[in-house]
Amino acid sequence: MNQKIFEMGLSTETVSLYLLCCGIADSGATLSAKNLLEIWNASPEAMNTSFLELENLGIVLKIISDGKTHHIYKLTNDDDWNEYM
């Protein structure tokens, strides 16, 4: 987890999703929307919105997608993060 996430002015849900992503990645599990939905406590739409924000900022990178709802991500190095959308 990179502390920089707390300085970027992101919504609580987006920061929460980032923290969940870090936990999933640290556990060695696949960083997928499916795995996150099992522990996400807001709506799937809210998770999708937060993922889009993280993607736009370069914090996560979608590496595999079926074009529908099955996406796999990876966390990026904070040097690759865009601080402004």
N, C-alpha and C positions, 0 to 999 in steps of 0.2 A: 504494500500500500504506500502510495506517495502522498505526503502531507499537503502537497500543492493543490490537491483536489478541494481542500477547504478554503482556499484563497481565491477561487475562481468565480465566486458569486453564483454558483449553480443552485438549482432547486434542491430541496431536501430529498425528493424522490430520486433525482439523478445521482446525488452523492450516495444515497442508500444503495442504489443499483451498483454503483462503482464498488462500494464496500463488499456487497454480496459477490460481485465478480472476483474480487481479490480472494475472498474466502473459498470460492469454488476452485479457482486456479491453484491456490495454495494446497488444497486437499488432493490435487492431482486429477480431479474429475474434469470432464469436458465442459468448457465454458459455452453452454448452449442455452438458448431461450427455454427449451424444455426443462432443463435442470434448474434454471432460475425460477421458473413458474412454480416449482414445488415449494419454494421458500419465500417467494415474493408475496407480500401481504396487501398490495394494491391491485388494481385492475390490470388485465393483460394490455389494455390500451395504454395505460400509464407507463407500463414497462417498455412498450414499443416506443413511446415518445421519449423516454429517458435514454433508451438505446440510441435513437437517432441523434439526440444531443451529444452523447458520448462519441458516436461515430463522427459527427460533424467537427468535433473538437480534436479528433485524432487520438482519443483516449483508448478506444477499442477499435479493432479492425475486424470486419466481417470477413472470414476466410472461406466459409462454405455456406451455401444457401440453396434451398430447393426452389426458391422464388416465391414461396408462400410463407409459412410460419416456422420452418425448421432452419434455424441459423446457428452457426458455430462461430465464435469470436475468439480473439486473442487480445490480451492487454498489451499496449504499446509502451515503450520507454517514454518517460516524461519529456525527453528532448524532442519527441515527435508531436507533442501536444500543441494545439493552437489555443492560445489564451482567449481569443476573441472570435465569435462566430461571424 
